[in-house]
Structures are given as C-alpha cells and as structure tokens.
Amino acid sequence: MLLQHISSKEYERDQELRPSASGNDEQHLHSLAYSSRYATTEIPKYELPDKSCEPSTAYQLVHDELDLDGLPAMNLASFVHTWMEPEAEKLVMENISKNLADVDEYPATVRIQGRCVSILGNLWHAKKAVGTPTVGSSEAVMLGGLAMKKMWQAKRKAQGKGIHHPNIVFGNNAQVALEKFARYFDVEARMIPVSEDSQHCLDIHKAIEACDENTIGMFVIMGSTYTGHFEDVKGMSKLLDDLQERTGIDIPIHVDGASGGFIAPFAFPELEWDFRLPRVVSINTSGHKFGLSYAGIGWVLWRSEEVLPKELVFELHYLGGTEFTFNLNFSRPACFMISQYYNFIRLGKEGYTRIVENDLVNARLFSKALEGSTYFDVLSDMHRPEGTFGWRHPPAKQKKSAKGVKYNPALPVVVFKLTDAFQRQYPHVKQAAISTLLRTKGWIVPNYPLPCNEENIEILRVVVRESLTRDMLDRLIDDIMDCTNKLKCLETQLDVGVFAPLEHYGEAPRTSKRVSRSIDDKKHKIKKAKTYARTC
C-alpha cells in the first residue's frame, strides 16, 4: 500500500481547532500506561517524540490501538491463514531474528528451504525442479513471468526478431499481482473477459485467439479469487499444443497456484494441472494461504534449469561456498519458511488432506444452507456434482466415486448473491448493506462486482479456512439470515431517515418519512466496493 506523508506541522495546525486536554503535559513518565503523559496527550503519529517512555507503556498503547482491528478468525475475505499451533508459533519466535539471505550464518536454515523445494517438487510431479522461497505468492508469480519474458527474448534474438513488444495472456479475473507483473516489467497484458459460460474464469478458446508470436506465456489460475474455480490447465495446454502444430508458436504456461497449489494435490489428486503437463514451465504458491503458515512465505518452482534464464540467476560468493539466487527481495524473514517446514513434517499428506477435506465439507454445507434459504444464489460450483455449473441450470446426473458424490474441483470459497426474485420483491435491500451489518457482528464478508464484462453482478464472498469451525459456520449462517431479514423489514418497521448507516450504501433519503415500495431504485446506487476484489 502506498501511503502519503503527512507533515507534522500541518497536523499541529489542524489540532489547534480541537480543545486541549487539561493536566500537566510535562508530568514524569510512569510505567503504568494510563498514568503516563499519553493518557492526556496524543500518541505521536507523524514525528518522533522528544522523550522516551517505559516499554510497558509503549506496548499497552500500541496494543490498545490495534484492538480496533477486526478479528483475524472472522475475516472471511482473506485467503491468508490466521492460526498456527503453539509449537509452530514457538519456532517462529525462536527464529524471528534470522535473515533468510544470510546463508553463511544459517546453514541449517538453508538446508531446510532446500528440503521444502524438494517436497513441493515431488508434490507437483517434477523430476528436476529448481525453486526458491519468496516473501509471498505475489513475488513468486512475478518471478515466473519474468523468467518467461527472458526466455522469449532469448528465443527471439536467436531468430533475429524484435524483442520490444511482448504480451502475456490471462483472464480478467486474475489477482492483481498478475497485472502488476505486466505493468512493472513492460509486458502488454491481454486480459480475456470472463463470463458465466466460462464459469467466471479464463475462457481458454478466447485466450488462444489472443496469442501470437509476441506472447511470452500464459498465466492460468488454480483457484480464482472471485469464485474459487480452477481454470482448465490441461485444456489450455492441449490448445497450445495444437497452436504450435499449426503455426510453430511455442507458448509456455505459468500456473498461479497461490491457493490451489495446496488444495488440488490433496483434494483432487487425479487432476492434471502441474508438471505432469510438459507445457507447464513454472508454478507459484503461497505458503501462508492453504499452506497453513502465517503471512510472509511463498514459493516458485521451475520444472528444470533449462526454463530458468541464466542471466536472472545471481552467483554470490561467501566464506563457506557459493549461492545462486533469483529473488526480488534480499533481506527477508526465515521464520515463516521454517514454519512452512514445520507444517510439512507435522501434517504430512494425511494432515493436509484431512484439513482440506474439512474445509470443502464446511464450504459445501454453507453453500447448501444459503441456497436453502431461498434468499441467495450461489455462483461458486464446488458444492455441485462434477460437470454441473451455474446457479441457473438444473443439476446434472451425479457422478459417483468411492466416497459418494464427485464434486467440481475448486477452492473452499463460497460466492453468493441475492436472487433476482428477492431483489425484485425487496429492491431497497442491498448486498453492501448486508456486508456492513455483518461487520457490526464482527464478520468481514466483502461485497464487490465481478470482473469487467460482468461488473453488473455483485457478489458476497466467504473463504472457508481451517479456523472457520462448524459452530462458527452455524453462527455465520444465522447472522447472515438475521441481517437480511432486518433489511427486509426496514421500510415498514424503521424510519430510513434515522437509520444513519444507509448513507454509507447510497443516497439515503433526507426525510424521516417511511419509504414506499415504489421508491426509484436508481436513487440507491451502491458504491462499488473494490477493497477485496483481488487483493487476497
């Protein structure tokens, strides 16, 4: 996030308009936070204070301010994991001062990150993979894109062709890091519109039409941040094989497995999306999402050294030997990488499988409860039998597996909206209002429009993580119904004029008269919330 500098002098001038606190500002510092000088004066915001304070005072004041944040366990907007076992937290604190870049000082830490790369390589069916930890999946996907750009440039130079107009193809449902790669590294982003027919994901047939000899590669997403759907990596690979046969144009695939890289191997092991497909040259994932670690660790792997341009790899010499690096960040914490290794040896395949299956079971239960209410349509499809997509279509014949119904492969993400019938009957009820009322109960459930081409459809989204237990899910369902029912009754039971929060959703009437059912819906335009669309 870019933040603007605030001048302390301007701030002080603004504060002159505010009443000053009584008391002696020069009183002695005290170890008790609420009897210190900051009890009656403001905490420094934009400039270092002239004097020090006791550590307990500083801690308590910062702690109290952070209490204004939401509860991480109730933040259902985020894919980022919010809970780890005490033993993992102990390892994090024991290693919090280690810099992952200091290979000479921390050889055991270096060995552990090498083991993690091998574990992921085997999980994704690689034979000669090379990889590196990153600060998160955003850095990882940029490294994958950068490698494809350099490989394309090298190939073009060898052919005596120009290298100045590269492009990359992906769906406009992409997480913002994919767009950042294109903008930061001077690559044209050819973003393919999504639609209901493509399950609000990349339309692989339209994507092929956007490819040409300047296409450095294709970003394919295993788990859209909008709907949780897995894009068809195998189908895309097949179409690119056909394109190469017809035209000679060879286009590689980078798989953005930020979340799906830790879901598919355990919940859908039969799905071919990884290094089993020769056209997949690199995969990134986020250890702090369904890798179940705290924020600060991601991974990127290439299928072999042949697809990682040598000019991107730095050779660093130190007292104990030589290190080869390819990162955007140099100094970075080692503790979160170590917590990732803890999860690997603690959970194993059995533990990850059990946790992922529990997430999916709870997400399916939640989806069916929403549909059963008759208030909501569920746009995500992971609770529907395999091959059945879209809330408008009747269910197809269920395909059976050894464990019962075989469901569509996807993330445990539930995307829903008010039904058309409900909106016609209660035009004054807005989804943004439901989202805001849920915040008053502690839940963070974002409401935002679908990507371009479908921006007329607004959605609410819940990411079902390990910490969202069945009891919490029951409470969430009750709270969603309660908020929706309160808004239904609003026009006949409450004066809109005294219901101040409505001004946040749109243009609330200035009068205290009750609103009739014939009110013009255009007067209640929703301010499109962009906060959670592609940031998590």
BAPAMI-388507 format. One record per residue (C-alpha): y, x, z. Coordinates in steps of 0.02 Angstrom, whole numbers, padded with zeros to 5 digits, always signed. Layout:
BAPAMI-388507
YXZ/...
This chain:
BAPAMI-388507
+00000+00000+00000/+00172+00066-00045/+00297+00044+00096/+00486+00060+00085/+00581+00175+00200/+00696+00085+00323/+00849+00177+00384/+00859+00181+00573/+01050+00166+00563/+01040+00007+00460/+00912-00062+00581/+01027-00022+00728/+01172-00113+00644/+01061-00266+00622/+01013-00259+00805/+01195-00266+00859/+01190-00452+00818/+01049-00478+00941/+01078-00499+01128/+01044-00340+01225/+00919-00333+01366/+00983-00314+01542/+00924-00173+01652/+00938+00014+01657/+00879+00093+01494/+00879+00263+01575/+00751+00221+01709/+00616+00351+01737/+00456+00342+01636/+00313+00265+01730/+00128+00272+01697/+00118+00082+01700/+00159+00014+01527/+00251-00141+01585/+00364-00049+01707/+00414+00084+01581/+00578+00087+01487/+00491+00000+01341/+00473-00157+01447/+00657-00197+01419/+00696-00097+01260/+00616-00099+01090/+00473+00015+01045/+00529+00149+00919/+00498+00088+00743/+00585+00198+00617/+00633+00358+00708/+00555+00472+00837/+00612+00432+01015/+00712+00565+01107/+00596+00563+01257/+00411+00559+01288/+00310+00430+01381/+00146+00428+01476/-00013+00419+01369/-00068+00260+01456/+00099+00181+01414/+00090+00229+01230/-00089+00167+01220/-00054-00001+01300/+00099-00038+01194/+00011+00004+01030/-00145-00088+01088/-00044-00244+01128/+00043-00244+00959/-00124-00228+00868/-00187-00380+00963/-00080-00479+00841/-00203-00435+00702/-00342-00554+00657/-00518-00528+00723/-00619-00422+00600/-00777-00526+00628/-00682-00683+00574/-00605-00600+00421/-00711-00687+00289/-00600-00622+00148/-00661-00444+00161/-00819-00362+00096/-00789-00219+00219/-00916-00207+00359/-00844-00238+00533/-00986-00197+00653/-01099-00049+00688/-01221-00012+00827/-01157+00083+00981/-01262+00235+00932/-01176+00241+00762/-01005+00225+00843/-01051+00367+00960/-01092+00478+00811/-00927+00430+00729/-00828+00481+00884/-00928+00641+00907/-00887+00695+00729/-00716+00617+00704/-00630+00787+00701/-00739+00858+00561/-00666+00879+00387/-00797+00846+00254/-00715+00977+00142/-00747+01121+00265/-00920+01167+00204/-00923+01339+00281/-00883+01273+00456/-01000+01123+00450/-01160+01170+00355/-01265+01035+00440/-01140+00903+00381/-01154+00970+00203/-01343+00956+00209/-01330+00775+00267/-01217+00723+00123/-01341+00804+00003/-01480+00700+00079/-01376+00542+00057/-01350+00580-00128/-01539+00602-00148/-01577+00442-00054/-01459+00343-00167/-01526+00430-00322/-01702+00377-00280/-01645+00202-00234/-01565+00186-00407/-01713+00263-00500/-01629+00426-00551/-01727+00583-00593/-01595+00720-00597/-01442+00636-00521/-01290+00727-00456/-01162+00643-00345/-01030+00655-00212/-00964+00556-00065/-00789+00483-00084/-00664+00400+00030/-00715+00231-00041/-00780+00145-00197/-00605+00145-00274/-00602+00335-00284/-00783+00332-00342/-00752+00213-00489/-00603+00318-00544/-00711+00474-00546/-00840+00383-00651/-00708+00326-00775/-00628+00498-00782/-00795+00579-00824/-00821+00455-00967/-00647+00492-01034/-00677+00680-01035/-00848+00661-01117/-00770+00552-01252/-00630+00678-01282/-00753+00822-01297/-00856+00725-01423/-00702+00678-01524/-00641+00858-01528/-00811+00916-01591/-00796+00788-01731/-00618+00842-01772/-00546+00672-01724/-00398+00619-01617/-00411+00602-01429/-00248+00513-01387/-00293+00328-01393/-00441+00299-01275/-00485+00125-01215/-00607+00054-01089/-00682-00121-01087/-00714-00233-00936/-00692-00413-00881/-00528-00475-00810/-00624-00524-00653/-00626-00339-00608/-00572-00269-00441/-00400-00191-00453/-00467-00011-00441/-00535-00028-00618/-00362-00073-00682/-00288+00070-00582/-00405+00193-00666/-00343+00140-00838/-00160+00146-00788/-00168+00309-00690/-00269+00405-00820/-00186+00340-00979/-00328+00233-01045/-00298+00065-01130/-00379-00073-01027/-00463-00201-01140/-00492-00341-01017/-00608-00478-01078/-00564-00657-01024/-00694-00742-00916/-00746-00923-00922/-00864-01048-00845/-00986-01014-00986/-00993-00830-00935/-01011-00879-00750/-00831-00818-00724/-00891-00640-00764/-00890-00520-00911/-00938-00606-01073/-01047-00470-01147/-01034-00538-01325/-00843-00539-01320/-00848-00367-01240/-00944-00297-01390/-00810-00365-01507/-00679-00263-01412/-00770-00098-01435/-00726+00033-01566/-00736+00221-01591/-00599+00247-01461/-00695+00157-01323/-00738+00285-01189/-00857+00169-01098/-00890+00001-01019/-00863-00049-00838/-00997-00176-00786/-00988-00252-00612/-01137-00284-00499/-01054-00416-00393/-00888-00491-00445/-00758-00500-00307/-00715-00675-00370/-00886-00758-00372/-01015-00631-00316/-01108-00642-00482/-01200-00491-00552/-01147-00452-00729/-01284-00427-00857/-01301-00238-00863/-01466-00245-00957/-01399-00368-01086/-01242-00263-01109/-01349-00108-01132/-01453-00194-01266/-01298-00249-01362/-01227-00072-01354/-01393-00005-01421/-01377-00125-01568/-01196-00073-01595/-01246+00109-01603/-01382+00070-01729/-01258-00020-01842/-01106+00091-01825/-01158+00254-01742/-01035+00222-01600/-01114+00277-01436/-01033+00192-01284/-01094+00229-01107/-01094+00111-00957/-01025+00144-00785/-01091+00018-00658/-00970-00035-00522/-01095-00066-00384/-00966-00069-00244/-01063-00209-00159/-01210-00244-00274/-01272-00065-00264/-01335-00103-00089/-01389-00283-00124/-01491-00277-00285/-01617-00141-00233/-01670-00239-00079/-01649-00423-00127/-01687-00412-00314/-01791-00254-00342/-01858-00318-00509/-01683-00323-00583/-01648-00182-00707/-01468-00128-00692/-01470+00055-00635/-01527+00224-00703/-01683+00141-00774/-01568+00097-00918/-01531+00256-01018/-01357+00195-01064/-01302+00190-00881/-01222+00360-00852/-01145+00333-00680/-01144+00213-00533/-01024+00196-00388/-01048+00104-00224/-00959+00076-00061/-01046+00130+00098/-00925+00026+00201/-00973-00138+00119/-01156-00185+00112/-01199-00004+00151/-01154-00068+00326/-01040+00076+00379/-00860+00069+00436/-00720+00087+00308/-00700+00263+00240/-00854+00306+00138/-00905+00279-00043/-01022+00362-00167/-01031+00401-00352/-01184+00467-00443/-01211+00527-00622/-01384+00518-00699/-01382+00706-00734/-01266+00856-00750/-01262+00827-00939/-01147+00675-00920/-01028+00759-00796/-00899+00865-00891/-00897+01043-00827/-00707+01055-00835/-00695+00923-00698/-00804+01021-00577/-00713+01148-00468/-00805+01302-00408/-00745+01352-00235/-00800+01514-00152/-00810+01538+00034/-00891+01659+00155/-01062+01577+00153/-01076+01543-00034/-01008+01432-00172/-00967+01247-00175/-00946+01134-00327/-00830+00986-00303/-00766+00837-00401/-00651+00730-00294/-00475+00660-00293/-00462+00685-00105/-00487+00853-00020/-00471+00829+00168/-00571+00677+00217/-00668+00622+00371/-00850+00674+00386/-00890+00548+00523/-00909+00397+00410/-01025+00489+00292/-01128+00534+00446/-01131+00351+00498/-01199+00311+00324/-01342+00432+00351/-01373+00353+00521/-01396+00185+00435/-01515+00259+00308/-01634+00331+00438/-01608+00190+00563/-01635+00043+00446/-01741+00108+00303/-01794-00009+00165/-01863-00134+00290/-01700-00149+00388/-01585-00160+00237/-01699-00290+00157/-01701-00397+00314/-01512-00390+00335/-01476-00429+00151/-01601-00573+00150/-01523-00644+00309/-01350-00636+00228/-01415-00728+00075/-01506-00860+00179/-01346-00897+00277/-01241-00899+00120/-01359-01024+00037/-01358-01133+00193/-01168-01129+00193/-01161-01172+00007/-01276-01322+00027/-01178-01384+00178/-01017-01380+00077/-01096-01475-00067/-01173-01599+00054/-01001-01641+00124/-00951-01712-00049/-00780-01632-00023/-00816-01469-00113/-00889-01399-00273/-00973-01229-00254/-00936-01113-00400/-01048-00970-00344/-01228-00987-00402/-01334-00883-00283/-01398-01042-00198/-01457-01116-00363/-01629-01087-00443/-01633-00942-00564/-01561-00991-00733/-01457-01136-00664/-01270-01102-00670/-01113-01203-00638/-01075-01348-00524/-01055-01469-00671/-01233-01452-00735/-01389-01538-00667/-01515-01420-00585/-01645-01344-00700/-01829-01343-00657/-01855-01225-00512/-01948-01063-00544/-02069-01019-00407/-02105-00849-00335/-02221-00792-00198/-02086-00831-00070/-02040-01001-00140/-01886-01038-00246/-01823-00893-00350/-01633-00893-00342/-01498-00821-00454/-01466-00639-00410/-01292-00619-00333/-01198-00562-00181/-01195-00670-00023/-01023-00734-00072/-00981-00920-00069/-00841-00980-00184/-00789-01162-00174/-00650-01284-00215/-00607-01464-00182/-00697-01583-00300/-00598-01666-00438/-00637-01837-00363/-00571-01782-00192/-00411-01714-00268/-00381-01875-00364/-00404-01979-00207/-00304-01863-00093/-00177-01775-00206/-00074-01718-00056/-00217-01610+00012/-00200-01431-00049/-00327-01292-00032/-00190-01174+00026/-00164-01293+00172/-00349-01284+00217/-00340-01094+00213/-00186-01094+00325/-00257-01217+00451/-00416-01113+00462/-00306-00965+00512/-00247-01064+00662/-00429-01068+00716/-00448-00881+00689/-00538-00885+00519/-00469-00788+00371/-00528-00882+00215/-00424-00837+00062/-00368-00960-00070/-00318-00894-00241/-00332-00932-00427/-00472-00870-00538/-00430-00733-00665/-00320-00759-00817/-00389-00891-00934/-00449-00990-00782/-00298-00975-00669/-00283-01165-00662/-00435-01165-00546/-00402-01114-00367/-00544-01058-00256/-00582-01028-00073/-00699-00882-00039/-00811-00831+00105/-00904-00664+00110/-01059-00684+00218/-01085-00520+00310/-01210-00469+00442/-01090-00515+00583/-01075-00696+00525/-01219-00768+00626/-01294-00942+00610/-01197-01003+00762/-01034-00937+00690/-01077-01015+00522/-01104-01185+00604/-00934-01168+00686/-00854-01119+00521/-00927-01271+00433/-00863-01385+00572/-00691-01307+00565/-00679-01324+00375/-00726-01508+00387/-00606-01534+00532/-00459-01455+00439/-00497-01552+00280/-00511-01717+00374/-00346-01686+00465/-00259-01656+00299/-00339-01813+00227/-00261-01917+00366/-00094-01829+00361/+00002-01953+00255/-00045-02103+00360/-00053-02025+00533/+00085-01892+00536/+00264-01884+00478/+00271-01746+00348/+00448-01705+00399/+00393-01646+00571/+00239-01554+00505/+00329-01389+00477/+00184-01288+00404/+00187-01395+00247/+00341-01298+00193/+00228-01147+00176/+00119-01235+00047/+00254-01302-00065/+00412-01407-00062/+00392-01513+00094/+00496-01673+00094/+00656-01661+00196/+00640-01839+00258/+00540-01899+00407/+00476-02050+00310/+00291-02064+00280/+00231-02006+00109/+00157-02137-00005/+00001-02111-00111/+00109-02123-00267/+00202-01962-00224/+00228-01849-00376/+00103-01707-00357/+00219-01591-00453/+00333-01587-00301/+00197-01497-00203/+00169-01344-00310/+00059-01217-00225/+00124-01042-00210/-00013-00940-00290/-00086-00826-00157/-00126-00657-00234/-00162-00564-00073/-00351-00569-00076/-00389-00590-00261/-00450-00416-00300/-00413-00304-00152/-00576-00307-00057/
